[in-house]
């Protein structure tokens, strides 16, 4: 990691895609990341993949954190990953928090999801993962 990259705060977009209206967990994560010194953009409830990727592009984030409790990850994540590729945002890492069955993990990993955090994951483990897996950015 370059000195410039490590000196700037990690930028994370936290979003609640789909129709799931339970955002307490996403807000807790956003606050924990902020308290850990990261810059956090919380987009709120009922975001479409297009809105999420557009916000990530505008905010120049390094991570997108999606909180999905509805089981819609098999529909939402392929679209998010496709839009990231279309927008040449291959250096943005996607992490997911929520209820994801074991059988779905290989497909999510194959499409490029960096990590899935299930219920019970500690806030410290999430912060640690983001710090240790920060993408390298080209210095302009």
WOPE-V250146 format. One record per pair of residues at least 24 apart in sequence whose C-alpha atoms are under 6 Angstrom apart, sorted by the first residue. I is the first residue (numbers start at 0). J is the second residue. If there is no record, write none. Layout:
BEGIN
[[I	J] [I	J]]
END
This chain:
BEGIN
[[8	37] [9	37] [10	38] [10	39] [10	60] [10	61] [11	39] [11	60] [11	61] [11	62] [11	63] [12	39] [12	40] [12	41] [12	63] [12	64] [13	41] [13	63] [13	64] [13	65] [14	42] [14	43] [14	65] [15	44] [15	45] [15	46] [15	65] [15	66] [16	45] [16	46] [16	47] [17	45] [17	46] [18	45] [19	69] [48	79] [61	91] [62	91] [62	92] [62	93] [63	93] [64	93] [64	94] [64	95] [65	95] [66	95] [66	96] [66	97] [67	97] [68	97] [68	98] [90	134]]
END
